Amino acid sequence: MRFVQFLFFKHALAVMTKFRNVCAHSDRLFDFRTKDALCDMKIHERLFLPREQGRYVYGKMTCSHS
């Protein structure tokens, strides 16, 4: 179980690092997209994010609602 948590954390940190680097280097964050997606988390459910075909539309690969 700890190994699974470690892999989840490692992947989430890698995705967040990409967003951090965009901000740190004065790029436009509002239209930034990544090919990597975060895993589904409780926060997605709690924010009542819309889904299409069982996948969350926002909050996984982008930082905006467009």
Short mmCIF file of the C-alpha atoms (twelve columns), coordinates in Angstrom:
data_MODEL
# 
_entry.id   MODEL 
# 
loop_
_atom_site.group_PDB 
_atom_site.id 
_atom_site.type_symbol 
_atom_site.label_atom_id 
_atom_site.label_alt_id 
_atom_site.label_comp_id 
_atom_site.label_asym_id 
_atom_site.label_seq_id 
_atom_site.Cartn_x 
_atom_site.Cartn_y 
_atom_site.Cartn_z 
_atom_site.pdbx_PDB_model_num 
ATOM 1  C CA . MET A 1  0.000   0.000  0.000   1 
ATOM 2  C CA . ARG A 2  2.800   2.418  0.829   1 
ATOM 3  C CA . PHE A 3  4.413   1.757  -2.542  1 
ATOM 4  C CA . VAL A 4  1.164   2.662  -4.314  1 
ATOM 5  C CA . GLN A 5  0.891   5.870  -2.278  1 
ATOM 6  C CA . PHE A 6  4.497   6.685  -3.129  1 
ATOM 7  C CA . LEU A 7  3.875   6.209  -6.879  1 
ATOM 8  C CA . PHE A 8  0.718   8.350  -6.695  1 
ATOM 9  C CA . PHE A 9  2.619   11.098 -4.867  1 
ATOM 10 C CA . LYS A 10 5.565   10.886 -7.265  1 
ATOM 11 C CA . HIS A 11 3.293   11.236 -10.306 1 
ATOM 12 C CA . ALA A 12 1.267   14.080 -8.760  1 
ATOM 13 C CA . LEU A 13 4.461   15.921 -7.859  1 
ATOM 14 C CA . ALA A 14 5.787   15.558 -11.415 1 
ATOM 15 C CA . VAL A 15 2.589   17.054 -12.857 1 
ATOM 16 C CA . MET A 16 2.538   19.908 -10.334 1 
ATOM 17 C CA . THR A 17 6.210   20.622 -11.087 1 
ATOM 18 C CA . LYS A 18 5.308   21.298 -14.719 1 
ATOM 19 C CA . PHE A 19 2.739   23.898 -13.653 1 
ATOM 20 C CA . ARG A 20 5.205   25.405 -11.181 1 
ATOM 21 C CA . ASN A 21 7.845   25.746 -13.893 1 
ATOM 22 C CA . VAL A 22 5.420   27.598 -16.151 1 
ATOM 23 C CA . CYS A 23 4.771   30.109 -13.377 1 
ATOM 24 C CA . ALA A 24 8.428   30.435 -12.414 1 
ATOM 25 C CA . HIS A 25 9.525   31.250 -15.942 1 
ATOM 26 C CA . SER A 26 6.884   33.900 -16.645 1 
ATOM 27 C CA . ASP A 27 4.904   31.857 -19.130 1 
ATOM 28 C CA . ARG A 28 1.130   32.031 -19.476 1 
ATOM 29 C CA . LEU A 29 -0.411  29.619 -17.026 1 
ATOM 30 C CA . PHE A 30 -4.025  30.282 -18.020 1 
ATOM 31 C CA . ASP A 31 -3.706  28.356 -21.290 1 
ATOM 32 C CA . PHE A 32 -1.095  25.784 -20.261 1 
ATOM 33 C CA . ARG A 33 -1.922  22.128 -20.879 1 
ATOM 34 C CA . THR A 34 0.038   18.989 -20.121 1 
ATOM 35 C CA . LYS A 35 -0.189  15.506 -21.579 1 
ATOM 36 C CA . ASP A 36 0.084   14.053 -18.083 1 
ATOM 37 C CA . ALA A 37 -3.081  13.962 -16.020 1 
ATOM 38 C CA . LEU A 38 -3.495  13.796 -12.290 1 
ATOM 39 C CA . CYS A 39 -5.216  10.722 -10.903 1 
ATOM 40 C CA . ASP A 40 -8.803  11.115 -9.746  1 
ATOM 41 C CA . MET A 41 -8.825  12.488 -6.219  1 
ATOM 42 C CA . LYS A 42 -11.462 13.289 -3.620  1 
ATOM 43 C CA . ILE A 43 -11.060 17.005 -4.364  1 
ATOM 44 C CA . HIS A 44 -12.406 16.492 -7.889  1 
ATOM 45 C CA . GLU A 45 -15.543 14.929 -6.437  1 
ATOM 46 C CA . ARG A 46 -15.920 17.552 -3.704  1 
ATOM 47 C CA . LEU A 47 -15.680 20.411 -6.204  1 
ATOM 48 C CA . PHE A 48 -18.535 18.868 -8.236  1 
ATOM 49 C CA . LEU A 49 -16.498 19.092 -11.420 1 
ATOM 50 C CA . PRO A 50 -18.412 18.064 -14.546 1 
ATOM 51 C CA . ARG A 51 -17.693 14.744 -16.215 1 
ATOM 52 C CA . GLU A 52 -17.820 13.593 -19.804 1 
ATOM 53 C CA . GLN A 53 -17.735 9.877  -20.553 1 
ATOM 54 C CA . GLY A 54 -16.799 9.198  -16.929 1 
ATOM 55 C CA . ARG A 55 -13.789 11.526 -16.956 1 
ATOM 56 C CA . TYR A 56 -13.470 14.869 -15.240 1 
ATOM 57 C CA . VAL A 57 -13.512 17.755 -17.700 1 
ATOM 58 C CA . TYR A 58 -11.430 20.154 -15.596 1 
ATOM 59 C CA . GLY A 59 -8.717  19.970 -12.973 1 
ATOM 60 C CA . LYS A 60 -6.637  17.117 -14.305 1 
ATOM 61 C CA . MET A 61 -4.593  18.388 -17.262 1 
ATOM 62 C CA . THR A 62 -5.333  22.106 -17.312 1 
ATOM 63 C CA . CYS A 63 -5.473  24.948 -14.865 1 
ATOM 64 C CA . SER A 64 -8.458  26.693 -16.489 1 
ATOM 65 C CA . HIS A 65 -12.044 25.989 -17.452 1 
ATOM 66 C CA . SER A 66 -11.577 26.493 -21.187 1 
# 
